């Protein structure tokens, strides 16, 4: 109760109406888990929690809260119950209100909404968590769990977590789906509404009609998108927008450009700002300004990394000197023309970020799990048939690296590989075209000044006959396609590399390499239970820092929908952000919410992020983490490519 | 080799023909190839990046032609790479979108470039694609295409805003045909979407390739020819196998219409 009172003060101090408050209380009821800290402090250490006007709503808040440690069992349950009682009643109408009211209000227009609360995710990057996980209190936390579950107001587990982290979009999503089953407990549920909203995120807007008759509808659609990316030139010309056509985005481009140049004029470049529920992050790169607009709650650093990837994609099309020359010749140049045809690549990248990608979160690659001896056979075959002008040779199956050969003095930049994988496996252009491809590409991580040439050929992994050279006819075999990539600085090297591919395929057929790749592809990722029988862990990400590679178990059976995966990934984003704050010296961080418990564990060797049911104890999760580490140690040479084959 | 060619009782002579597709972005080059090679069509196909290399056999009554097809990307920035693909080509498909006037202009540029720079005997076919978007009656109409405004090239084939019955044709058959005759090009209007005229284009090209230029490239010797072509490709010496076609210019012109 003290909790709500507290909110009340805070909110009215901001001049928010009662209705707004109701709405807030409803949608925030889940945050009560985080709000207890001030109360706890009220009861104990601090005299009174100041009614901070912009109190972030996130679970990690307790950790960075100056008031006390989150791991206070006495505080964990009480306020939670209190807020539950107060809000559960009004939820039904609240959700309609918040959904109906907010949508047309538009999230992109600052000031258009009555509520403008400071975004918390922006803070994620700025606060140091000062509470290490000092276990031992799991029992008391757990003791509240049955109560919570019995209360009947069940929400999606990770959805709760996410609203804890103050991602307004998720809150909105949650608000539409009251009747959800517990996330981990009933994994088969499919909340159509939720999925719809998230799935619609990727729908294209129809083109604006010349007479403007559909403008309003388009605007509503445009604003309902959870995430936008805009790229414009420093002269203010639009270059790329994930959603909406020119007519629609022109105004926004103008506004964004004005804001950016205002600060640039003051020699104090704008890095980011928050408007309502939306976080804007801006990155200026030479003649380009890139803007990420997100309601999904990523940290600034993470959004910046996403913008960086889009920028790399542009460079990979144009090369840096080319682009700079274009702009120095004509600062008002319309870059869309030279970039024509790559919108799909940019959009594929952008959608990957919206969907959530462990690879881009960790800036690491995933490898196909393969026995060490098998990998050696494949490596050696590739080395054996290596042609004169080869720079890199790669075999990739379903977006996972199988084998790579490279010159001793050059390593591969993960950012470059991300671009290549995006081009091959996310965008349909190459796969769908059939045949073999010869692609000029600049790999900015390798050298941003010139082009390399990439030979690409897809083989089917599923048909173990000898027709591997032919392309599979079906288009939804993404997971089961093997791509052979050879990268060469020689523009005329196609037939040379084509010959090399034929030789390689023949070799692999003979020595069983192809067979081992195929069976590994078909087997897929192991599940958590395969890795550690009886584990409480539902999913994890393990990044080997030295190898710049990561490993993870299959999403199934716990995360079957795009939405559930996005939620999981959002949780990882939050964990990742909190341990990667500039001044963080965290080694281990536990996050406990009503819906999941999670663990981030950082050492000089690896990063581990691990998620479990909320009913699991902290100790059990720690044990699970240890099991995972043991498994990785045992399997290191299978799940990672160590060193790779060099020539 | 002989799986599709095995119609005749004795193996027919078979030879390789290099073919390059050129044309503005989004006119349907890849869709034409996809229709020819896989007899398939994809709505809203994403743009080609760089170039794709495909092969397909074409059966003629007395021989089999194995097309080695370079399907190039139409975007401006790839234009500088085009010579690499048409250098040794014996045939070229220059494609335009018959709903888009600017694409014919671009096609004319390609024809001029090919006539200037490619092998002298190269067989060029001018192909107006997206016939499915037109009204059959309009193809007979005379130069109705005075539309000058350039539409913005939406990627993917055939997304014209008018309904199904509406005629999106902007370039009349007569206009394009007159140009093709003037330049001695094969001429077709096709639809990759419905498949109309697609195989006819390739068959006509196969027929137009002078038999003498294929000599030495039959049966087991075709590998050697590939090697020779390969050498030419590497060594920048484009004269290697050009003597045949050059001698046959007249013959080619004979079948062009």
Interface residues (C-beta under 8 A of the other chain):
Chain A: X317 X318 X337 X338 X340 X341 X342 X343 X344 X345 X423 X427 X428 X429 X430 X432 X433 X434 X435 X436 X437 X438 X439 X440 X441 X454 X473 X491 X492 X494 X495 X496 X498
Chain B: X25 X30 X33 X34 X37 X38 X40 X42 X45 X46 X47 X48 X49 X50 X51 X52 X53 X54 X55 X69 X71 X73 X74 X75 X76 X77 X78 X81 X84 X153 X155 X226 X230 X233 X234
